[in-house]
Amino acid sequence: MNNKIVRLRAENIKRLSAVEITPEGNVVVIGGQNAQGKSSVLDSIMYALAGARSIPSRPVRDGADKGIISLDLGDITVTRSFTAAGNSYIQVENADGYTAKSPQQLLDKLTGALCFDPLEFSRKDKKAQLAVLKELLGLDFTEEDKKRKELYDARTLTNKQIAQLKTKLADHAEDPGAPTERVSVKSLLEDLEAARGINRDNEGKRALLNALQIRIKEKEQGVLNLQWQIEALQRDLEQLYRQRHEQDVIINGLTWADEKGIQHNIAQAEEINNRVDAQRQRGLILDDLKELEASAVVLTEKITKIDRDKAEAVASKPFPMEGLSFNEEGVLYQGIPLDQASSAEQLRVSVAMGFALHPQLKVLLIRDGSLLDNDNLALIADMAAKEDGQIWIERVGEGQECQVIIEDGHVKGKVSAEEPEPAEAA
């Protein structure tokens, strides 16, 4: 079918009284002063094609009983009428006189998101532009992005835990010579008490020996002094000799406990135990670190797979123009963010997006045409010609670039000027 508007007729629509426009070429610049009906021309196209979602509560010109819009698209004619009460009626008829049973559904399939304003797209924020491009390409990464964020957050937490463990690990220096088992201070204290008991017993035995020595001396002195007691004392002396000999044998066979060595071990036990505990803690940290690092690798692999699958999905889609792409932040052109591209590049991308969104009816509406200089108008004309599309531009003024001048709701006249020359490729 024809992909442009062949003829527009509007009566009593907003500020328009009676307007009929047969556009020539790919760019239709509607000129005129403010409040004369320029916007109403573009609104008429919207009302006719987009239907209820675009029609205001009072589309009919003040003072009129009814209004009508007729759009000839070549193969079909769209007629929408309005009453002053706000009722709307639509009819879609083909060249053979066949009337569509579901006219608005037919138009919705034909127009999609009509009518796309390239300047409006260029003013959208990054996320909104990205959403439009993804919708155009048929790419919905909602679930993938949700899963990727979950994995990314999990990996971020894991890496944070890894950093914390590494910090802890730095406080537990490796001690190759550290013992592997803790020393029981309790056991050492028990050994010390036992050693002290043995030594106290030994001291008692040695004290007994000393006492015997004293008694022997006393007896020997008694022998000297008391000869008459010699026999009795001799017997006592012999008995004492025997006892001394027995005790001397016992003393010579005693084994003395090393109290100082045990006390030294007790003093060293805390240091040893600290070293053992430090190495055990270091081992636990290393085990946790290895586990978390392995988990981080798995998470990274999953994120990489999601990114790879998304990249493959993106690569399989035909973009509206060469050099257009996107990342998680927004739309890119020639590898840089669109908002950092030149105004001409942004306009070129926006127009390409507009035509791509309307493959069957390539009609775009630009309401802020006064913002476009001659170079931009020439660029738009070039792209419209290459796409064999049609761009309607509203512009304040009556300059040479205007094809149609609207004054007081009527077509004042047409400016006999050629369309802007196509711009050189940027």
C-alpha angles and dihedrals in degrees: 000000000000109000097205141059110266098186137001123201122178130173127187095350113149104303095351120104102180122338131170120180128181103189121218122203129358099295123058113190112194108202136183142107125295120290093015098112106271093128090047090063092058090040090056090058090049094048093049097050108025096043126189095002090065105030116102124220092260111034094151119094114258110268095019125113096213144001134210137197124193123187120188108203095175101250095038137027121216117206121183122178131190136198126216087246090065101258119141132201128187135195128183115193131176128218091269092056096256112149119213115239093211102031099169093050088052091051093046090056089047100046106027108183094002129202107035116190110202092202090054090053092051090053095052119104120255096264093049092049090049091050091053092049093048091049090050092051092044092241119147112175095166095121093038092049091047091050091044091052090050091050092043092051090047091050091047090053091045092050089049090053090047090053090049092050091048088053090051090046090056088060091055106062116197112261107194093184096049116125116250097222131055120243116241106231089185091058091048091051090051089051090050093051090049091049091050089051091052092048093047088053090048091049089053090052092048090048088052089053091051090049090052090051090054093049091049090054090049091050093046088052089049090053090055093046099038112041090166088065091049098111095047092043091046090058090048089047094052089048091051091048090055092047091047091050091050091048092046090054089050092049093049090053096051120118114212119216118236102240094168092055092052091047088051091051090050090052090050095043096082092051092047093047091049090053092047092048092047092053092046090050090048090053091051091049091049090051092050091045093053091048093049093045089052089049091050090053091052091048091049091051091052092048090048091051092051090049091047093049090048091048091051090049091050092046090055093058124088108235120214092247141006115271094028118125140132144219134195091287100052148284118338130202118196087348098304130098111275093235088060093053121097119273090251091053091048091051091047091052092046093052092046089051091050094053092044090055090055106043094156101039107028098196122138128184122209114189101178096055091143087074091064120090124208093269091054092046089052090049091051091048090051093051093044090053093049092049092041085230135135129240121192112201127192111210134173111235140039101255130147091269092066118095095185129031119204119203126173092343096309137092103263092190147293124273111233097225134123121249116266111280113258113264122241114260111274 
